[in-house]
Amino acid sequence: MATGIALVGVGQPAGRAAAAEQPAVTEHPAAGTDAQARPSVTFIGDSWTEGIGASALRGYAVLTGEELDWDYTVLGVGGSGYLAPGRGSTFEERIGQAVRTDADIIVVQGGLNERDNEVADLAPAALATLTRLRDAAGPGTEILVLGASYTPGTDAAVIHAINTTVSAAAATAGLPFVDPAAENWTDPADPSIWHDPLHPNDAGYQLVAHHLASLLRATGQH
């Protein structure tokens, strides 16, 4: 298996346009490095993974892969989550696609689209998704679970409840969880980094990518 990370989101191979109602899949081999030695990462997630709000859908997942100079696959679907299918599929329904990339690391990003769902429903869905992903990926693949960020258009208490629920599911599944809201990766009070009340702009996604690249770089060295 190549050394790498997989992120769960909407995606499609880099350089190819995705169908409007399907996960955008971006598969991008890094240039100028040995294919056997280069790490790889796959992203599973929502519209943030897809890159809504960024120029040419170059969201945090693309920017993270480029900053690391790793192979990367983007599986992002706008409006999706652990329960919400959004424009095409839930995170769980993209597990097979993510595992087939044979990435070293898989990142599952999201939770914002669960804001209209009950926590009592989210908890078992998140646990089932993360447990199935862990078992399907196997012990040779690192998995990182990334929660939702605070946004200008969402009550902070709602995001906190979602992240607390997903964090507990990740812990039960034995997977690391990162809370970008608690770490203030994207300040909801800074208008210069937001495309709209729910999505960052290019500058906002660059902030997320910088934080995430540092985490993945450390994970890939293990």
ZIRASUL-V923074 format. One record per residue. RES is the residue in three letters. SS is DSSP state (~ for helix, > for strand, _ for the rest). Layout:
{{RES SS} {RES SS}}
//
This chain:
{{MET _} {ALA _} {THR _} {GLY _} {ILE >} {ALA >} {LEU >} {VAL >} {GLY _} {VAL _} {GLY _} {GLN _} {PRO _} {ALA _} {GLY _} {ARG _} {ALA _} {ALA _} {ALA _} {ALA _} {GLU _} {GLN _} {PRO _} {ALA >} {VAL >} {THR >} {GLU >} {HIS >} {PRO _} {ALA _} {ALA _} {GLY _} {THR _} {ASP _} {ALA _} {GLN _} {ALA _} {ARG _} {PRO _} {SER >} {VAL >} {THR >} {PHE >} {ILE >} {GLY >} {ASP _} {SER ~} {TRP ~} {THR ~} {GLU ~} {GLY _} {ILE _} {GLY _} {ALA _} {SER ~} {ALA ~} {LEU ~} {ARG _} {GLY _} {TYR ~} {ALA ~} {VAL ~} {LEU ~} {THR ~} {GLY ~} {GLU ~} {GLU ~} {LEU ~} {ASP _} {TRP _} {ASP >} {TYR >} {THR >} {VAL >} {LEU >} {GLY >} {VAL _} {GLY _} {GLY _} {SER >} {GLY _} {TYR _} {LEU _} {ALA _} {PRO >} {GLY _} {ARG _} {GLY _} {SER _} {THR _} {PHE _} {GLU ~} {GLU ~} {ARG ~} {ILE ~} {GLY ~} {GLN ~} {ALA ~} {VAL ~} {ARG ~} {THR _} {ASP _} {ALA _} {ASP _} {ILE >} {ILE >} {VAL >} {VAL >} {GLN >} {GLY _} {GLY _} {LEU ~} {ASN ~} {GLU ~} {ARG _} {ASP _} {ASN _} {GLU _} {VAL ~} {ALA ~} {ASP ~} {LEU ~} {ALA ~} {PRO ~} {ALA ~} {ALA ~} {LEU ~} {ALA ~} {THR ~} {LEU ~} {THR ~} {ARG ~} {LEU ~} {ARG ~} {ASP ~} {ALA ~} {ALA ~} {GLY _} {PRO _} {GLY _} {THR _} {GLU >} {ILE >} {LEU >} {VAL >} {LEU >} {GLY _} {ALA _} {SER _} {TYR _} {THR _} {PRO _} {GLY _} {THR _} {ASP _} {ALA ~} {ALA ~} {VAL ~} {ILE ~} {HIS ~} {ALA ~} {ILE ~} {ASN ~} {THR ~} {THR ~} {VAL ~} {SER ~} {ALA ~} {ALA ~} {ALA ~} {ALA ~} {THR ~} {ALA ~} {GLY _} {LEU _} {PRO >} {PHE >} {VAL >} {ASP _} {PRO _} {ALA _} {ALA _} {GLU _} {ASN _} {TRP _} {THR _} {ASP _} {PRO _} {ALA _} {ASP _} {PRO ~} {SER ~} {ILE ~} {TRP >} {HIS _} {ASP _} {PRO _} {LEU _} {HIS _} {PRO >} {ASN _} {ASP ~} {ALA ~} {GLY ~} {TYR ~} {GLN ~} {LEU ~} {VAL ~} {ALA ~} {HIS ~} {HIS ~} {LEU ~} {ALA ~} {SER ~} {LEU ~} {LEU ~} {ARG ~} {ALA ~} {THR ~} {GLY ~} {GLN _} {HIS _}}
//
